[in-house]
Amino acid sequence: MNWTMMILVQISVWAIVFFDWKKLKQSTKKEKIVIASILGISIVLSLFNLEHIPGLVTVFETIFKPLGKMLEV
C-alpha cells in the first residue's frame, strides 16, 4: 500500500467537498448520492495496490483457458 497516494486521495476528496460545498447543498438527492459514491469509490480504491492486482485479461484467461482446451479435442 502506498501511503502517500492514499493521503493525497484523501486530501483531494476533502478539497473537492470543501470547494464545492455550496453547489452540493443546492443539488438534488440523486446528484449527492452519485458524487458521494464516486468519491467513496476513489477512497476505497486508494487503499489497494492496483499495480499488483490481476486485470480483466487474466480473469478471462483463467475462465476460458480450460474451455478452449476442451474444444480443441
mmCIF file of the N, C-alpha and C atoms, coordinates in Angstrom:
data_MODEL
# 
_entry.id   MODEL 
# 
loop_
_atom_site.group_PDB 
_atom_site.id 
_atom_site.type_symbol 
_atom_site.label_atom_id 
_atom_site.label_alt_id 
_atom_site.label_comp_id 
_atom_site.label_asym_id 
_atom_site.label_entity_id 
_atom_site.label_seq_id 
_atom_site.pdbx_PDB_ins_code 
_atom_site.Cartn_x 
_atom_site.Cartn_y 
_atom_site.Cartn_z 
_atom_site.occupancy 
_atom_site.B_iso_or_equiv 
_atom_site.pdbx_formal_charge 
_atom_site.auth_seq_id 
_atom_site.auth_comp_id 
_atom_site.auth_asym_id 
_atom_site.auth_atom_id 
_atom_site.pdbx_PDB_model_num 
ATOM 1   N N  . MET A 1 1  ? 0.843   -1.166  0.000   1.00 0.00 ? 1  MET A N  1 
ATOM 2   C CA . MET A 1 1  ? 0.000   0.000   0.000   1.00 0.00 ? 1  MET A CA 1 
ATOM 3   C C  . MET A 1 1  ? 0.898   1.242   0.000   1.00 0.00 ? 1  MET A C  1 
ATOM 4   N N  . ASN A 1 2  ? 0.561   2.141   -0.848  1.00 0.00 ? 2  ASN A N  1 
ATOM 5   C CA . ASN A 1 2  ? 1.312   3.381   -0.946  1.00 0.00 ? 2  ASN A CA 1 
ATOM 6   C C  . ASN A 1 2  ? 0.609   4.451   -0.108  1.00 0.00 ? 2  ASN A C  1 
ATOM 7   N N  . TRP A 1 3  ? 1.187   4.744   1.040   1.00 0.00 ? 3  TRP A N  1 
ATOM 8   C CA . TRP A 1 3  ? 0.550   5.659   1.988   1.00 0.00 ? 3  TRP A CA 1 
ATOM 9   C C  . TRP A 1 3  ? 0.442   7.072   1.447   1.00 0.00 ? 3  TRP A C  1 
ATOM 10  N N  . THR A 1 4  ? 1.444   7.501   0.687   1.00 0.00 ? 4  THR A N  1 
ATOM 11  C CA . THR A 1 4  ? 1.383   8.866   0.167   1.00 0.00 ? 4  THR A CA 1 
ATOM 12  C C  . THR A 1 4  ? 0.238   9.026   -0.824  1.00 0.00 ? 4  THR A C  1 
ATOM 13  N N  . MET A 1 5  ? 0.020   8.010   -1.641  1.00 0.00 ? 5  MET A N  1 
ATOM 14  C CA . MET A 1 5  ? -1.084  8.080   -2.600  1.00 0.00 ? 5  MET A CA 1 
ATOM 15  C C  . MET A 1 5  ? -2.426  8.093   -1.876  1.00 0.00 ? 5  MET A C  1 
ATOM 16  N N  . MET A 1 6  ? -2.542  7.289   -0.841  1.00 0.00 ? 6  MET A N  1 
ATOM 17  C CA . MET A 1 6  ? -3.789  7.249   -0.092  1.00 0.00 ? 6  MET A CA 1 
ATOM 18  C C  . MET A 1 6  ? -4.053  8.601   0.581   1.00 0.00 ? 6  MET A C  1 
ATOM 19  N N  . ILE A 1 7  ? -3.026  9.207   1.136   1.00 0.00 ? 7  ILE A N  1 
ATOM 20  C CA . ILE A 1 7  ? -3.200  10.507  1.777   1.00 0.00 ? 7  ILE A CA 1 
ATOM 21  C C  . ILE A 1 7  ? -3.533  11.579  0.748   1.00 0.00 ? 7  ILE A C  1 
ATOM 22  N N  . LEU A 1 8  ? -2.898  11.536  -0.421  1.00 0.00 ? 8  LEU A N  1 
ATOM 23  C CA . LEU A 1 8  ? -3.204  12.502  -1.478  1.00 0.00 ? 8  LEU A CA 1 
ATOM 24  C C  . LEU A 1 8  ? -4.643  12.370  -1.967  1.00 0.00 ? 8  LEU A C  1 
ATOM 25  N N  . VAL A 1 9  ? -5.132  11.143  -2.072  1.00 0.00 ? 9  VAL A N  1 
ATOM 26  C CA . VAL A 1 9  ? -6.524  10.939  -2.485  1.00 0.00 ? 9  VAL A CA 1 
ATOM 27  C C  . VAL A 1 9  ? -7.468  11.491  -1.421  1.00 0.00 ? 9  VAL A C  1 
ATOM 28  N N  . GLN A 1 10 ? -7.161  11.241  -0.163  1.00 0.00 ? 10 GLN A N  1 
ATOM 29  C CA . GLN A 1 10 ? -7.994  11.767  0.922   1.00 0.00 ? 10 GLN A CA 1 
ATOM 30  C C  . GLN A 1 10 ? -8.040  13.294  0.890   1.00 0.00 ? 10 GLN A C  1 
ATOM 31  N N  . ILE A 1 11 ? -6.868  13.909  0.718   1.00 0.00 ? 11 ILE A N  1 
ATOM 32  C CA . ILE A 1 11 ? -6.809  15.372  0.651   1.00 0.00 ? 11 ILE A CA 1 
ATOM 33  C C  . ILE A 1 11 ? -7.596  15.888  -0.551  1.00 0.00 ? 11 ILE A C  1 
ATOM 34  N N  . SER A 1 12 ? -7.481  15.201  -1.683  1.00 0.00 ? 12 SER A N  1 
ATOM 35  C CA . SER A 1 12 ? -8.212  15.614  -2.885  1.00 0.00 ? 12 SER A CA 1 
ATOM 36  C C  . SER A 1 12 ? -9.719  15.528  -2.683  1.00 0.00 ? 12 SER A C  1 
ATOM 37  N N  . VAL A 1 13 ? -10.168 14.443  -2.073  1.00 0.00 ? 13 VAL A N  1 
ATOM 38  C CA . VAL A 1 13 ? -11.606 14.272  -1.842  1.00 0.00 ? 13 VAL A CA 1 
ATOM 39  C C  . VAL A 1 13 ? -12.127 15.367  -0.920  1.00 0.00 ? 13 VAL A C  1 
ATOM 40  N N  . TRP A 1 14 ? -11.395 15.649  0.158   1.00 0.00 ? 14 TRP A N  1 
ATOM 41  C CA . TRP A 1 14 ? -11.838 16.693  1.078   1.00 0.00 ? 14 TRP A CA 1 
ATOM 42  C C  . TRP A 1 14 ? -11.785 18.062  0.434   1.00 0.00 ? 14 TRP A C  1 
ATOM 43  N N  . ALA A 1 15 ? -10.818 18.290  -0.453  1.00 0.00 ? 15 ALA A N  1 
ATOM 44  C CA . ALA A 1 15 ? -10.746 19.574  -1.159  1.00 0.00 ? 15 ALA A CA 1 
ATOM 45  C C  . ALA A 1 15 ? -11.937 19.732  -2.104  1.00 0.00 ? 15 ALA A C  1 
ATOM 46  N N  . ILE A 1 16 ? -12.301 18.659  -2.782  1.00 0.00 ? 16 ILE A N  1 
ATOM 47  C CA . ILE A 1 16 ? -13.463 18.709  -3.681  1.00 0.00 ? 16 ILE A CA 1 
ATOM 48  C C  . ILE A 1 16 ? -14.723 19.038  -2.889  1.00 0.00 ? 16 ILE A C  1 
ATOM 49  N N  . VAL A 1 17 ? -14.912 18.358  -1.766  1.00 0.00 ? 17 VAL A N  1 
ATOM 50  C CA . VAL A 1 17 ? -16.094 18.607  -0.944  1.00 0.00 ? 17 VAL A CA 1 
ATOM 51  C C  . VAL A 1 17 ? -16.074 20.037  -0.388  1.00 0.00 ? 17 VAL A C  1 
ATOM 52  N N  . PHE A 1 18 ? -14.913 20.490  0.057   1.00 0.00 ? 18 PHE A N  1 
ATOM 53  C CA . PHE A 1 18 ? -14.816 21.833  0.649   1.00 0.00 ? 18 PHE A CA 1 
ATOM 54  C C  . PHE A 1 18 ? -15.124 22.928  -0.369  1.00 0.00 ? 18 PHE A C  1 
ATOM 55  N N  . PHE A 1 19 ? -14.538 22.826  -1.560  1.00 0.00 ? 19 PHE A N  1 
ATOM 56  C CA . PHE A 1 19 ? -14.710 23.886  -2.543  1.00 0.00 ? 19 PHE A CA 1 
ATOM 57  C C  . PHE A 1 19 ? -16.059 23.838  -3.264  1.00 0.00 ? 19 PHE A C  1 
ATOM 58  N N  . ASP A 1 20 ? -16.699 22.677  -3.310  1.00 0.00 ? 20 ASP A N  1 
ATOM 59  C CA . ASP A 1 20 ? -17.992 22.555  -3.980  1.00 0.00 ? 20 ASP A CA 1 
ATOM 60  C C  . ASP A 1 20 ? -19.148 22.422  -2.994  1.00 0.00 ? 20 ASP A C  1 
ATOM 61  N N  . TRP A 1 21 ? -18.941 22.809  -1.754  1.00 0.00 ? 21 TRP A N  1 
ATOM 62  C CA . TRP A 1 21 ? -19.983 22.631  -0.743  1.00 0.00 ? 21 TRP A CA 1 
ATOM 63  C C  . TRP A 1 21 ? -21.259 23.396  -1.086  1.00 0.00 ? 21 TRP A C  1 
ATOM 64  N N  . LYS A 1 22 ? -21.147 24.601  -1.596  1.00 0.00 ? 22 LYS A N  1 
ATOM 65  C CA . LYS A 1 22 ? -22.342 25.392  -1.933  1.00 0.00 ? 22 LYS A CA 1 
ATOM 66  C C  . LYS A 1 22 ? -23.136 24.725  -3.060  1.00 0.00 ? 22 LYS A C  1 
ATOM 67  N N  . LYS A 1 23 ? -22.419 24.211  -4.063  1.00 0.00 ? 23 LYS A N  1 
ATOM 68  C CA . LYS A 1 23 ? -23.098 23.519  -5.163  1.00 0.00 ? 23 LYS A CA 1 
ATOM 69  C C  . LYS A 1 23 ? -23.704 22.206  -4.687  1.00 0.00 ? 23 LYS A C  1 
ATOM 70  N N  . LEU A 1 24 ? -23.031 21.535  -3.780  1.00 0.00 ? 24 LEU A N  1 
ATOM 71  C CA . LEU A 1 24 ? -23.558 20.265  -3.271  1.00 0.00 ? 24 LEU A CA 1 
ATOM 72  C C  . LEU A 1 24 ? -24.830 20.470  -2.459  1.00 0.00 ? 24 LEU A C  1 
ATOM 73  N N  . LYS A 1 25 ? -24.901 21.552  -1.712  1.00 0.00 ? 25 LYS A N  1 
ATOM 74  C CA . LYS A 1 25 ? -26.098 21.816  -0.922  1.00 0.00 ? 25 LYS A CA 1 
ATOM 75  C C  . LYS A 1 25 ? -27.300 22.096  -1.811  1.00 0.00 ? 25 LYS A C  1 
ATOM 76  N N  . GLN A 1 26 ? -27.088 22.664  -2.991  1.00 0.00 ? 26 GLN A N  1 
ATOM 77  C CA . GLN A 1 26 ? -28.180 23.015  -3.892  1.00 0.00 ? 26 GLN A CA 1 
ATOM 78  C C  . GLN A 1 26 ? -28.572 21.871  -4.832  1.00 0.00 ? 26 GLN A C  1 
ATOM 79  N N  . SER A 1 27 ? -27.761 20.844  -4.926  1.00 0.00 ? 27 SER A N  1 
ATOM 80  C CA . SER A 1 27 ? -28.038 19.764  -5.875  1.00 0.00 ? 27 SER A CA 1 
ATOM 81  C C  . SER A 1 27 ? -29.118 18.827  -5.330  1.00 0.00 ? 27 SER A C  1 
ATOM 82  N N  . THR A 1 28 ? -29.642 18.009  -6.228  1.00 0.00 ? 28 THR A N  1 
ATOM 83  C CA . THR A 1 28 ? -30.698 17.075  -5.848  1.00 0.00 ? 28 THR A CA 1 
ATOM 84  C C  . THR A 1 28 ? -30.114 15.900  -5.075  1.00 0.00 ? 28 THR A C  1 
ATOM 85  N N  . LYS A 1 29 ? -31.007 15.092  -4.518  1.00 0.00 ? 29 LYS A N  1 
ATOM 86  C CA . LYS A 1 29 ? -30.572 13.951  -3.721  1.00 0.00 ? 29 LYS A CA 1 
ATOM 87  C C  . LYS A 1 29 ? -29.825 12.936  -4.585  1.00 0.00 ? 29 LYS A C  1 
ATOM 88  N N  . LYS A 1 30 ? -30.280 12.732  -5.816  1.00 0.00 ? 30 LYS A N  1 
ATOM 89  C CA . LYS A 1 30 ? -29.614 11.788  -6.717  1.00 0.00 ? 30 LYS A CA 1 
ATOM 90  C C  . LYS A 1 30 ? -28.198 12.238  -7.032  1.00 0.00 ? 30 LYS A C  1 
ATOM 91  N N  . GLU A 1 31 ? -28.022 13.518  -7.266  1.00 0.00 ? 31 GLU A N  1 
ATOM 92  C CA . GLU A 1 31 ? -26.683 14.038  -7.568  1.00 0.00 ? 31 GLU A CA 1 
ATOM 93  C C  . GLU A 1 31 ? -25.766 13.897  -6.360  1.00 0.00 ? 31 GLU A C  1 
ATOM 94  N N  . LYS A 1 32 ? -26.285 14.127  -5.180  1.00 0.00 ? 32 LYS A N  1 
ATOM 95  C CA . LYS A 1 32 ? -25.487 13.960  -3.962  1.00 0.00 ? 32 LYS A CA 1 
ATOM 96  C C  . LYS A 1 32 ? -25.042 12.508  -3.793  1.00 0.00 ? 32 LYS A C  1 
ATOM 97  N N  . ILE A 1 33 ? -25.943 11.582  -4.091  1.00 0.00 ? 33 ILE A N  1 
ATOM 98  C CA . ILE A 1 33 ? -25.616 10.159  -3.978  1.00 0.00 ? 33 ILE A CA 1 
ATOM 99  C C  . ILE A 1 33 ? -24.542 9.779   -4.985  1.00 0.00 ? 33 ILE A C  1 
ATOM 100 N N  . VAL A 1 34 ? -24.651 10.280  -6.206  1.00 0.00 ? 34 VAL A N  1 
ATOM 101 C CA . VAL A 1 34 ? -23.656 9.969   -7.238  1.00 0.00 ? 34 VAL A CA 1 
ATOM 102 C C  . VAL A 1 34 ? -22.289 10.532  -6.863  1.00 0.00 ? 34 VAL A C  1 
ATOM 103 N N  . ILE A 1 35 ? -22.255 11.756  -6.416  1.00 0.00 ? 35 ILE A N  1 
ATOM 104 C CA . ILE A 1 35 ? -20.978 12.382  -6.041  1.00 0.00 ? 35 ILE A CA 1 
ATOM 105 C C  . ILE A 1 35 ? -20.359 11.657  -4.854  1.00 0.00 ? 35 ILE A C  1 
ATOM 106 N N  . ALA A 1 36 ? -21.173 11.318  -3.858  1.00 0.00 ? 36 ALA A N  1 
ATOM 107 C CA . ALA A 1 36 ? -20.655 10.595  -2.693  1.00 0.00 ? 36 ALA A CA 1 
ATOM 108 C C  . ALA A 1 36 ? -20.151 9.207   -3.084  1.00 0.00 ? 36 ALA A C  1 
ATOM 109 N N  . SER A 1 37 ? -20.845 8.557   -4.016  1.00 0.00 ? 37 SER A N  1 
ATOM 110 C CA . SER A 1 37 ? -20.414 7.232   -4.467  1.00 0.00 ? 37 SER A CA 1 
ATOM 111 C C  . SER A 1 37 ? -19.075 7.296   -5.188  1.00 0.00 ? 37 SER A C  1 
ATOM 112 N N  . ILE A 1 38 ? -18.931 8.250   -6.078  1.00 0.00 ? 38 ILE A N  1 
ATOM 113 C CA . ILE A 1 38 ? -17.675 8.388   -6.824  1.00 0.00 ? 38 ILE A CA 1 
ATOM 114 C C  . ILE A 1 38 ? -16.514 8.704   -5.882  1.00 0.00 ? 38 ILE A C  1 
ATOM 115 N N  . LEU A 1 39 ? -16.733 9.616   -4.960  1.00 0.00 ? 39 LEU A N  1 
ATOM 116 C CA . LEU A 1 39 ? -15.677 9.954   -4.005  1.00 0.00 ? 39 LEU A CA 1 
ATOM 117 C C  . LEU A 1 39 ? -15.373 8.781   -3.078  1.00 0.00 ? 39 LEU A C  1 
ATOM 118 N N  . GLY A 1 40 ? -16.388 8.056   -2.674  1.00 0.00 ? 40 GLY A N  1 
ATOM 119 C CA . GLY A 1 40 ? -16.180 6.885   -1.818  1.00 0.00 ? 40 GLY A CA 1 
ATOM 120 C C  . GLY A 1 40 ? -15.424 5.776   -2.526  1.00 0.00 ? 40 GLY A C  1 
ATOM 121 N N  . ILE A 1 41 ? -15.753 5.542   -3.789  1.00 0.00 ? 41 ILE A N  1 
ATOM 122 C CA . ILE A 1 41 ? -15.045 4.529   -4.562  1.00 0.00 ? 41 ILE A CA 1 
ATOM 123 C C  . ILE A 1 41 ? -13.585 4.914   -4.740  1.00 0.00 ? 41 ILE A C  1 
ATOM 124 N N  . SER A 1 42 ? -13.328 6.192   -4.956  1.00 0.00 ? 42 SER A N  1 
ATOM 125 C CA . SER A 1 42 ? -11.929 6.625   -5.106  1.00 0.00 ? 42 SER A CA 1 
ATOM 126 C C  . SER A 1 42 ? -11.154 6.439   -3.808  1.00 0.00 ? 42 SER A C  1 
ATOM 127 N N  . ILE A 1 43 ? -11.795 6.648   -2.676  1.00 0.00 ? 43 ILE A N  1 
ATOM 128 C CA . ILE A 1 43 ? -11.125 6.419   -1.393  1.00 0.00 ? 43 ILE A CA 1 
ATOM 129 C C  . ILE A 1 43 ? -10.839 4.928   -1.193  1.00 0.00 ? 43 ILE A C  1 
ATOM 130 N N  . VAL A 1 44 ? -11.812 4.093   -1.503  1.00 0.00 ? 44 VAL A N  1 
ATOM 131 C CA . VAL A 1 44 ? -11.624 2.642   -1.336  1.00 0.00 ? 44 VAL A CA 1 
ATOM 132 C C  . VAL A 1 44 ? -10.531 2.132   -2.271  1.00 0.00 ? 44 VAL A C  1 
ATOM 133 N N  . LEU A 1 45 ? -10.520 2.579   -3.520  1.00 0.00 ? 45 LEU A N  1 
ATOM 134 C CA . LEU A 1 45 ? -9.508  2.116   -4.462  1.00 0.00 ? 45 LEU A CA 1 
ATOM 135 C C  . LEU A 1 45 ? -8.110  2.599   -4.094  1.00 0.00 ? 45 LEU A C  1 
ATOM 136 N N  . SER A 1 46 ? -8.021  3.710   -3.366  1.00 0.00 ? 46 SER A N  1 
ATOM 137 C CA . SER A 1 46 ? -6.705  4.183   -2.958  1.00 0.00 ? 46 SER A CA 1 
ATOM 138 C C  . SER A 1 46 ? -6.088  3.289   -1.881  1.00 0.00 ? 46 SER A C  1 
ATOM 139 N N  . LEU A 1 47 ? -6.910  2.458   -1.244  1.00 0.00 ? 47 LEU A N  1 
ATOM 140 C CA . LEU A 1 47 ? -6.395  1.546   -0.222  1.00 0.00 ? 47 LEU A CA 1 
ATOM 141 C C  . LEU A 1 47 ? -5.675  0.336   -0.817  1.00 0.00 ? 47 LEU A C  1 
ATOM 142 N N  . PHE A 1 48 ? -5.956  0.011   -2.069  1.00 0.00 ? 48 PHE A N  1 
ATOM 143 C CA . PHE A 1 48 ? -5.377  -1.170  -2.696  1.00 0.00 ? 48 PHE A CA 1 
ATOM 144 C C  . PHE A 1 48 ? -4.175  -0.795  -3.550  1.00 0.00 ? 48 PHE A C  1 
ATOM 145 N N  . ASN A 1 49 ? -3.256  -1.722  -3.676  1.00 0.00 ? 49 ASN A N  1 
ATOM 146 C CA . ASN A 1 49 ? -2.122  -1.544  -4.571  1.00 0.00 ? 49 ASN A CA 1 
ATOM 147 C C  . ASN A 1 49 ? -2.546  -2.097  -5.932  1.00 0.00 ? 49 ASN A C  1 
ATOM 148 N N  . LEU A 1 50 ? -3.094  -1.265  -6.761  1.00 0.00 ? 50 LEU A N  1 
ATOM 149 C CA . LEU A 1 50 ? -3.706  -1.713  -8.014  1.00 0.00 ? 50 LEU A CA 1 
ATOM 150 C C  . LEU A 1 50 ? -2.693  -2.188  -9.042  1.00 0.00 ? 50 LEU A C  1 
ATOM 151 N N  . GLU A 1 51 ? -1.419  -1.903  -8.839  1.00 0.00 ? 51 GLU A N  1 
ATOM 152 C CA . GLU A 1 51 ? -0.401  -2.360  -9.785  1.00 0.00 ? 51 GLU A CA 1 
ATOM 153 C C  . GLU A 1 51 ? -0.215  -3.871  -9.721  1.00 0.00 ? 51 GLU A C  1 
ATOM 154 N N  . HIS A 1 52 ? -0.511  -4.476  -8.581  1.00 0.00 ? 52 HIS A N  1 
ATOM 155 C CA . HIS A 1 52 ? -0.271  -5.903  -8.409  1.00 0.00 ? 52 HIS A CA 1 
ATOM 156 C C  . HIS A 1 52 ? -1.541  -6.742  -8.413  1.00 0.00 ? 52 HIS A C  1 
ATOM 157 N N  . ILE A 1 53 ? -2.670  -6.137  -8.679  1.00 0.00 ? 53 ILE A N  1 
ATOM 158 C CA . ILE A 1 53 ? -3.926  -6.877  -8.781  1.00 0.00 ? 53 ILE A CA 1 
ATOM 159 C C  . ILE A 1 53 ? -4.101  -7.320  -10.226 1.00 0.00 ? 53 ILE A C  1 
ATOM 160 N N  . PRO A 1 54 ? -4.418  -8.611  -10.459 1.00 0.00 ? 54 PRO A N  1 
ATOM 161 C CA . PRO A 1 54 ? -4.583  -9.078  -11.837 1.00 0.00 ? 54 PRO A CA 1 
ATOM 162 C C  . PRO A 1 54 ? -5.741  -8.366  -12.528 1.00 0.00 ? 54 PRO A C  1 
ATOM 163 N N  . GLY A 1 55 ? -5.562  -8.159  -13.809 1.00 0.00 ? 55 GLY A N  1 
ATOM 164 C CA . GLY A 1 55 ? -6.559  -7.437  -14.578 1.00 0.00 ? 55 GLY A CA 1 
ATOM 165 C C  . GLY A 1 55 ? -7.624  -8.326  -15.167 1.00 0.00 ? 55 GLY A C  1 
ATOM 166 N N  . LEU A 1 56 ? -8.447  -7.743  -15.996 1.00 0.00 ? 56 LEU A N  1 
ATOM 167 C CA . LEU A 1 56 ? -9.570  -8.435  -16.603 1.00 0.00 ? 56 LEU A CA 1 
ATOM 168 C C  . LEU A 1 56 ? -9.111  -9.523  -17.566 1.00 0.00 ? 56 LEU A C  1 
ATOM 169 N N  . VAL A 1 57 ? -8.011  -9.280  -18.272 1.00 0.00 ? 57 VAL A N  1 
ATOM 170 C CA . VAL A 1 57 ? -7.497  -10.272 -19.217 1.00 0.00 ? 57 VAL A CA 1 
ATOM 171 C C  . VAL A 1 57 ? -7.079  -11.539 -18.479 1.00 0.00 ? 57 VAL A C  1 
ATOM 172 N N  . THR A 1 58 ? -6.460  -11.392 -17.326 1.00 0.00 ? 58 THR A N  1 
ATOM 173 C CA . THR A 1 58 ? -6.052  -12.548 -16.530 1.00 0.00 ? 58 THR A CA 1 
ATOM 174 C C  . THR A 1 58 ? -7.265  -13.346 -16.069 1.00 0.00 ? 58 THR A C  1 
ATOM 175 N N  . VAL A 1 59 ? -8.321  -12.658 -15.695 1.00 0.00 ? 59 VAL A N  1 
ATOM 176 C CA . VAL A 1 59 ? -9.548  -13.335 -15.264 1.00 0.00 ? 59 VAL A CA 1 
ATOM 177 C C  . VAL A 1 59 ? -10.151 -14.117 -16.428 1.00 0.00 ? 59 VAL A C  1 
ATOM 178 N N  . PHE A 1 60 ? -10.218 -13.505 -17.617 1.00 0.00 ? 60 PHE A N  1 
ATOM 179 C CA . PHE A 1 60 ? -10.760 -14.198 -18.784 1.00 0.00 ? 60 PHE A CA 1 
ATOM 180 C C  . PHE A 1 60 ? -9.903  -15.403 -19.165 1.00 0.00 ? 60 PHE A C  1 
ATOM 181 N N  . GLU A 1 61 ? -8.590  -15.277 -19.089 1.00 0.00 ? 61 GLU A N  1 
ATOM 182 C CA . GLU A 1 61 ? -7.717  -16.406 -19.388 1.00 0.00 ? 61 GLU A CA 1 
ATOM 183 C C  . GLU A 1 61 ? -7.950  -17.548 -18.403 1.00 0.00 ? 61 GLU A C  1 
ATOM 184 N N  . THR A 1 62 ? -8.112  -17.238 -17.141 1.00 0.00 ? 62 THR A N  1 
ATOM 185 C CA . THR A 1 62 ? -8.353  -18.259 -16.130 1.00 0.00 ? 62 THR A CA 1 
ATOM 186 C C  . THR A 1 62 ? -9.674  -18.971 -16.379 1.00 0.00 ? 62 THR A C  1 
ATOM 187 N N  . ILE A 1 63 ? -10.684 -18.238 -16.807 1.00 0.00 ? 63 ILE A N  1 
ATOM 188 C CA . ILE A 1 63 ? -12.001 -18.838 -17.019 1.00 0.00 ? 63 ILE A CA 1 
ATOM 189 C C  . ILE A 1 63 ? -12.053 -19.641 -18.318 1.00 0.00 ? 63 ILE A C  1 
ATOM 190 N N  . PHE A 1 64 ? -11.532 -19.076 -19.418 1.00 0.00 ? 64 PHE A N  1 
ATOM 191 C CA . PHE A 1 64 ? -11.745 -19.674 -20.725 1.00 0.00 ? 64 PHE A CA 1 
ATOM 192 C C  . PHE A 1 64 ? -10.625 -20.588 -21.202 1.00 0.00 ? 64 PHE A C  1 
ATOM 193 N N  . LYS A 1 65 ? -9.481  -20.624 -20.538 1.00 0.00 ? 65 LYS A N  1 
ATOM 194 C CA . LYS A 1 65 ? -8.393  -21.484 -20.974 1.00 0.00 ? 65 LYS A CA 1 
ATOM 195 C C  . LYS A 1 65 ? -8.779  -22.957 -20.904 1.00 0.00 ? 65 LYS A C  1 
ATOM 196 N N  . PRO A 1 66 ? -9.381  -23.447 -19.814 1.00 0.00 ? 66 PRO A N  1 
ATOM 197 C CA . PRO A 1 66 ? -9.814  -24.851 -19.803 1.00 0.00 ? 66 PRO A CA 1 
ATOM 198 C C  . PRO A 1 66 ? -10.889 -25.140 -20.854 1.00 0.00 ? 66 PRO A C  1 
ATOM 199 N N  . LEU A 1 67 ? -11.759 -24.189 -21.084 1.00 0.00 ? 67 LEU A N  1 
ATOM 200 C CA . LEU A 1 67 ? -12.804 -24.350 -22.079 1.00 0.00 ? 67 LEU A CA 1 
ATOM 201 C C  . LEU A 1 67 ? -12.206 -24.468 -23.465 1.00 0.00 ? 67 LEU A C  1 
ATOM 202 N N  . GLY A 1 68 ? -11.184 -23.682 -23.750 1.00 0.00 ? 68 GLY A N  1 
ATOM 203 C CA . GLY A 1 68 ? -10.510 -23.742 -25.044 1.00 0.00 ? 68 GLY A CA 1 
ATOM 204 C C  . GLY A 1 68 ? -9.807  -25.078 -25.255 1.00 0.00 ? 68 GLY A C  1 
ATOM 205 N N  . LYS A 1 69 ? -9.213  -25.624 -24.212 1.00 0.00 ? 69 LYS A N  1 
ATOM 206 C CA . LYS A 1 69 ? -8.561  -26.932 -24.319 1.00 0.00 ? 69 LYS A CA 1 
ATOM 207 C C  . LYS A 1 69 ? -9.573  -28.031 -24.590 1.00 0.00 ? 69 LYS A C  1 
ATOM 208 N N  . MET A 1 70 ? -10.761 -27.945 -23.977 1.00 0.00 ? 70 MET A N  1 
ATOM 209 C CA . MET A 1 70 ? -11.793 -28.954 -24.190 1.00 0.00 ? 70 MET A CA 1 
ATOM 210 C C  . MET A 1 70 ? -12.349 -28.870 -25.621 1.00 0.00 ? 70 MET A C  1 
ATOM 211 N N  . LEU A 1 71 ? -12.422 -27.672 -26.187 1.00 0.00 ? 71 LEU A N  1 
ATOM 212 C CA . LEU A 1 71 ? -12.983 -27.514 -27.530 1.00 0.00 ? 71 LEU A CA 1 
ATOM 213 C C  . LEU A 1 71 ? -11.990 -27.905 -28.624 1.00 0.00 ? 71 LEU A C  1 
ATOM 214 N N  . GLU A 1 72 ? -10.699 -27.926 -28.320 1.00 0.00 ? 72 GLU A N  1 
ATOM 215 C CA . GLU A 1 72 ? -9.699  -28.291 -29.314 1.00 0.00 ? 72 GLU A CA 1 
ATOM 216 C C  . GLU A 1 72 ? -9.688  -29.784 -29.626 1.00 0.00 ? 72 GLU A C  1 
ATOM 217 N N  . VAL A 1 73 ? -10.236 -30.595 -28.769 1.00 0.00 ? 73 VAL A N  1 
ATOM 218 C CA . VAL A 1 73 ? -10.206 -32.045 -28.931 1.00 0.00 ? 73 VAL A CA 1 
ATOM 219 C C  . VAL A 1 73 ? -10.950 -32.406 -30.148 1.00 0.00 ? 73 VAL A C  1 
# 
